[in-house]
Amino acid sequence: MSYTEKQLATELENREGWLLQQEGIVGTALGCDQGGQICIKIYTDGATSETKAAISARLQKLPFEFEETGEIRAF
């Protein structure tokens, strides 16, 4: 299924709290995957394969990708 930006933003909003509670997840956003398609970006700081598997199972029908960023700090 193809999602509009608005639809994907709603999907992210509904799941963001849960995502940020997962070990090693430091942020989320809407962005583009390597093919240029809109997706949910999940920023990580050493997330385990178990954490990634749990997220993948929960988001299985949504376009998303993990991006290792390390710790994110506000200035």
C-alpha positions, -999 to 999 in steps of 0.1 A, spaced: 0 0 0 12 35 -8 8 62 19 4 99 15 25 121 38 -5 130 59 -15 93 63 20 83 73 23 112 97 -9 100 114 5 65 116 37 78 131 18 99 156 -2 69 168 30 48 174 56 73 183 52 70 221 56 33 219 86 35 196 104 60 219 100 36 248 120 9 230 156 4 241 180 21 217 155 43 199 164 80 201 140 96 177 115 93 148 106 114 119 91 113 84 117 111 57 127 94 25 141 60 21 171 53 -1 147 50 -31 133 84 -25 99 72 -12 84 87 20 88 65 51 90 66 88 126 70 99 135 54 132 168 68 147 188 44 168 216 44 193 228 8 194 193 -8 192 195 -46 195 183 -70 168 155 -80 192 143 -44 195 144 -40 157 125 -73 153 98 -62 177 94 -29 158 94 -46 125 66 -69 136 46 -40 149 51 -18 118 52 -46 92 27 -29 68 42 6 70 72 19 51 100 25 76 137 22 80 162 23 108 191 48 108 219 45 133 226 81 145 239 76 180 227 98 209 207 129 199 211 159 222 193 192 221 215 223 222 
